[in-house]
Amino acid sequence: MSLEVIQPGILSLLQDRGRFGAHRIGLTNGGPLDPEAFSWCNRLLDNPANATAVEVSFGGARLRARVDTFICVTGAAMPLHINDREQALWTVHRVGAGDEISLGFAERGCRAYLGVADGFTVAPSFGSSATVMRESIGGLHGDKLRSGDLLPCAAVEQRKRRYLHPASLPHYHDQVTLRVIPGYQQAHFSRLQQRRFFSHAYMVSERCDRMGYRLEGPAIQCDLEGILSEGICAGAIQIPADGQPIVLLNDRQTIGGYPKIGSALSLDTARLAQLRPGGTVHFAPISPHGAHNALHLAHSQALRKTMLEHRD
C-alpha cells in the first residue's frame, strides 16, 4: 500500500517537522522549509503534527496511488491534477488505487507539501524521517525521491473533506521583509554598515537551496576578520568575506566561522524559502521581545483560521 513515484519533479523530499537534539553529533535539523504550509497539510488531513509528507520544490511531480486514501497539497501554487482533472489546493481529496496525481510547475512560491491521511510510513533515522541530502539520512534512502520509489501509506476509508477558507490562505509574493533579531556580533558592524544592511534591497541569487539563501546587493563589512567556529541557529545571517549576506535555513551546517549580523525571525524565513532566484529581500530590525510577540500573535491567528468541510 503506497503512492508510487512516476516522476519526482525537480526536487522532492520526504519531511517530518525535523530532527532535533542531534547537533552534538553534527546532524542538522532538516524538516519543511515552510512550516506553516506543512502544518496546514497535516491539520487539514487530521494527521499528527509530525506526520511525514513530501516537500515538492518548484513542481513537476507525478505519482500513482496504489491504495485508497486521501491527499492534500498546500503551499506554493502548483496546479494539482487527479486523473487529469484540476483540483483545488489546501483541500482534502479522495484518491483510489490507480489514480494518478500530478503537480505542475509553481506559478507563485516554490515549495508545496503533499500529504496523505495518517502520513507516509517511513522509519525514522536519528529520531526523524526528515531527509537531509548532504548528510545522506532520512527519507527512503537519505536522498531525494526517484522514479519508481514507493511511499508507504495506509488504506484510509474515512476522512473529512476539509479545506482552508480562502480568506485564510497565505499569499506568496516576489519580495519579503525579514525581521532580524540582533546577535552579539552586531556590535562589530559599524553604524554605517548596519544602516546599509537595513536600508537596501537584496536579490535572491541562483545559489539558494535548503542550506541557505545567498543574497546579492550592497556589500557589508565587519571588523572581525574571522571567528572560531561556533553553533549556528536557523535563520542566522552570515556575512562572509565578499560582504554578501547568507540566510541559513534548515539544512545548514551545525557550526560555522563567519560573523553574523543577526538572525531572521522564523516566521519570515518560511516566506523567504518561497522566493525564487531574482526575488527581493528587505531587512528590518526587531527586538527579542518583539520577536516573541510576533510568534505568539501568529500562533493565535493560526488558531482562528477557519477550516470548512465539503458535503458529498
GIURLIN-V404928 format. One record per backbone hydrogen bond with DSSP energy under -0.5 kcal/mol. CO is the residue of the C=O (numbers start at 1). NH is the residue of the N-H. E is the energy in kcal/mol with one decimal. If there is no record, write none. Layout:
BEGIN
co->{CO	CO}
nh->{NH	NH}
e->{E	E}
END
This chain:
BEGIN
co->{1	2	3	4	4	5	7	11	12	13	14	15	16	18	22	22	23	29	33	34	35	36	37	38	39	40	41	42	43	48	52	53	53	54	54	55	55	56	56	57	58	59	60	61	62	62	63	64	65	67	68	69	70	71	72	73	74	76	77	77	79	80	81	81	82	84	85	87	90	91	93	95	96	99	100	101	102	103	108	110	111	112	113	113	114	115	116	120	120	125	128	129	132	132	132	133	137	138	146	149	149	150	151	152	160	161	162	163	165	166	171	174	176	176	177	178	179	179	180	180	181	183	185	186	188	188	190	191	192	193	194	195	196	202	203	204	206	207	210	211	212	212	213	214	216	223	230	233	235	236	236	237	237	238	238	239	240	243	243	244	245	246	246	247	248	249	250	250	254	256	257	259	261	262	263	265	265	266	267	268	269	271	272	276	279	280	281	282	284	286	287	288	289	290	291	292	293	294	295	296	297	298	299	300	301	302	305	306	308	310}
nh->{153	66	151	6	64	148	62	57	145	55	131	53	32	20	25	27	26	19	35	38	39	40	41	42	43	44	45	47	46	51	120	15	55	56	114	13	57	58	112	11	106	10	9	103	6	7	101	4	98	69	156	95	117	93	115	90	113	78	79	107	104	87	83	102	85	86	82	80	164	73	71	69	99	65	83	63	81	60	77	58	76	56	74	115	54	72	119	52	122	128	125	139	135	136	137	136	132	142	149	5	151	152	3	121	162	310	92	308	168	169	173	280	178	282	179	284	181	265	182	286	263	186	188	189	190	223	194	195	196	197	198	199	200	281	216	278	208	214	251	249	209	214	247	205	203	225	256	236	264	238	248	261	262	240	246	259	243	220	245	240	215	238	248	213	235	252	29	30	232	230	227	239	183	237	181	268	269	270	271	272	273	274	275	279	204	176	202	178	180	182	291	292	293	294	295	296	297	298	299	300	301	302	303	304	305	305	307	165	163	312}
e->{-1.8	-2.6	-3.2	-0.7	-2.4	-3.6	-3.2	-3.2	-2.8	-3.5	-1.8	-2.6	-0.7	-0.6	-1.4	-2.1	-2.1	-3.2	-0.5	-2.1	-2.7	-2.3	-1.9	-1.7	-2.5	-2.8	-1.3	-3.1	-1.1	-1.9	-1.9	-2.9	-0.5	-0.7	-2.5	-2.3	-0.6	-0.6	-2.5	-0.8	-2.0	-1.7	-0.5	-3.1	-2.3	-2.1	-3.3	-3.2	-3.6	-0.6	-2.2	-2.7	-1.9	-2.8	-2.7	-3.6	-2.6	-2.2	-0.6	-2.6	-2.9	-3.0	-0.5	-2.7	-1.3	-0.5	-2.5	-0.6	-2.1	-0.5	-2.6	-2.3	-2.5	-2.9	-2.9	-3.2	-2.6	-1.5	-2.3	-3.2	-2.8	-3.0	-2.0	-0.6	-2.6	-1.8	-2.4	-0.5	-1.2	-0.8	-3.5	-2.4	-0.8	-0.9	-1.4	-0.7	-2.3	-2.3	-2.2	-3.0	-0.5	-0.8	-1.8	-2.7	-1.9	-3.0	-2.8	-3.1	-2.3	-1.1	-0.5	-2.5	-0.5	-2.3	-0.6	-2.4	-0.5	-2.8	-0.5	-2.3	-2.3	-1.6	-1.9	-2.1	-0.5	-2.4	-2.7	-2.5	-2.3	-2.4	-2.4	-1.2	-1.0	-3.2	-2.4	-2.7	-1.6	-1.4	-2.2	-2.8	-2.1	-0.6	-2.5	-2.5	-2.8	-0.6	-2.0	-1.7	-2.8	-0.8	-2.8	-1.7	-0.6	-0.5	-2.1	-0.5	-2.0	-2.0	-0.6	-0.7	-2.7	-2.3	-0.7	-2.6	-2.5	-1.7	-0.6	-1.7	-1.8	-2.2	-1.3	-2.7	-0.8	-2.8	-3.2	-1.2	-1.6	-1.3	-0.7	-2.3	-2.3	-1.2	-2.2	-2.3	-2.8	-2.3	-2.7	-3.3	-3.1	-0.6	-2.4	-2.3	-2.2	-2.3	-2.2	-2.4	-2.6	-2.4	-2.2	-2.4	-2.6	-2.2	-1.8	-1.0	-0.7	-0.8	-0.5	-2.7	-2.1	-0.7}
END
